[in-house]
Amino acid sequence: MNRRRIHAALQLVFLALLLTPILFGSNAVGYLENALSDICVQIQDMIPTASMLLVVLGSVLYGSAQLFGNAEIRAKGSVWATSCITGAILGLIIATVAPDILGQLAGTPVNC
């Protein structure tokens, strides 16, 4: 019985902690716009760099796989390199389209 009361009390405390920002928050829309803007900035900073690294990694994988005489290793290296290049292209597409999508979610243009 004592454990149930402690459990119920902890649930109430956690519920109060979860509801406090919602009940006392003054401008939730502004917070959403700021959060989406921050996400957009992070996407614009991170994805082009990751895409460049994927291109370099793909070229290294392809070149190192071609050094081996085994056809199976060369085929796997080609597949891995193609996957890296495809990931880089998709990343650049995401970085290009993300501001528009995040702007639609926010309802206003997002500053990146």
Secondary structure, 3 states (H helix, E strand, C coil): CHHHHHHHHHHHHHHHHHHHHHHHCCCHHHHHHHHHHHHHHHHHHHHHHHHHHHHHHHHHHHHHHHHCCCHHHHHHHHHHHHHHHHHHHHHHHHHHHHHHHHHHHHCCCCCC
